[in-house]
């Protein structure tokens, strides 16, 4: 798993502070393949992976390789219509 320094965009900056309680109890990663497919935020907690993609105006689909490599992992697109439950 490649874990570079995370550069936050506007929505990520808005969403991530609300995850502090979860962050304290999870390992957190940024996931990217060599061909630049990526997931903005990955939480590993209780032996499970939870992938989140932050988009302001669109719903994102998980990368095919994410689904193939981690079939038991969840994926959620966080956008302006559903971000509030994510941060609270």
Order of alpha helices (4+ residues) and beta strands (2+ residues): alpha-alpha-beta-beta-beta-alpha-beta-alpha
